[in-house]
């Protein structure tokens, strides 16, 4: 499933979607960036409540399909601009991290 398809099926809001056709093959939930770098799988949907600029670097290094900012977390303009520049997709939702993971788990 692509990032665009995931966003549509889960009612996720686009924040930065420079590569909406990137594949998503599973999910990962976590907020400790060093942990995510070592454990998130390529092309996963990474669910987090972190919103600082470092999420873009971690997502790029781990080659995740997208970052999903859960629980109404927002990204500032610098994070959005950097994500677009680096080709990192960011979506957002009001759902909790748990609800987001369950919703994605039912689809993928």
C-alpha positions in Angstrom: 0.0 0.0 0.0 1.3 3.5 -0.8 1.5 6.4 1.6 -1.3 8.1 -0.2 -3.5 5.0 0.0 -2.7 4.6 3.7 -3.6 8.3 4.4 -6.9 7.9 2.6 -7.9 4.6 4.2 -7.0 5.7 7.7 -8.2 9.4 7.4 -4.7 10.6 8.1 -3.8 14.3 7.3 -1.0 15.1 5.0 1.7 17.3 6.6 4.5 16.7 4.1 4.1 14.2 1.3 6.9 14.6 -1.2 6.7 10.9 -2.2 3.1 9.7 -1.7 3.7 6.7 -3.9 6.3 5.3 -1.5 5.3 1.8 -0.3 4.3 1.1 3.3 4.8 -2.4 4.5 4.0 -2.6 8.2 4.2 -0.3 11.2 6.4 0.7 14.1 5.5 2.8 17.2 8.2 4.5 19.3 9.5 7.8 20.6 13.1 7.0 21.5 14.9 8.1 18.4 18.0 5.8 18.8 15.7 2.9 19.4 13.7 3.7 16.3 16.9 4.0 14.2 17.9 0.5 15.1 14.6 -1.2 15.0 12.1 0.4 12.6 12.0 -1.6 9.3 12.3 -0.1 5.9 9.0 1.1 4.4 7.2 1.0 7.7 4.8 3.6 9.0 6.5 5.1 12.0 4.0 6.2 14.7 5.3 8.8 17.1 4.5 11.8 19.2 7.9 13.4 18.7 7.9 16.3 16.3 11.3 17.9 16.4 13.6 18.1 13.4 15.4 14.9 14.4 12.5 12.8 13.3 13.3 13.6 9.7 16.9 12.5 10.1 15.8 9.2 11.8 13.1 8.6 9.2 15.6 9.1 6.4 18.3 6.9 8.0 15.8 4.1 8.6 14.1 4.6 5.2 10.6 4.5 6.7 7.6 4.9 4.4 6.2 7.7 6.5 6.1 9.2 9.9 2.7 9.5 11.5 2.3 12.1 14.2 -0.3 10.8 16.6 -2.5 12.4 19.2 -2.8 15.8 17.5 0.9 16.5 17.5 1.9 19.1 14.9 5.2 19.8 13.1 6.6 23.2 12.8 7.5 24.8 9.4 11.2 23.9 9.6 10.4 20.2 10.1 7.9 20.3 7.2 10.3 22.1 4.9 13.1 19.7 5.8 10.9 16.7 5.3 9.9 17.9 1.8 13.5 18.6 1.0 14.7 15.1 2.2 11.8 13.2 0.7 10.3 12.1 4.0 6.5 11.7 4.2 4.8 13.0 7.3 1.1 12.4 8.1 -0.9 13.3 11.3 -3.9 12.1 13.2 -5.9 12.9 16.3 -6.0 9.2 17.1 -3.8 7.9 19.9 -0.6 6.0 19.0 -2.3 2.8 20.0 -5.5 3.5 17.9 -3.3 4.4 15.0 -1.3 1.2 15.3 -4.5 -0.9 15.5 -6.0 0.8 12.5 -2.9 0.3 10.4 -2.5 -3.3 11.6 -5.9 -4.1 10.3 -4.9 -2.9 6.8 -1.3 -4.1 6.4 
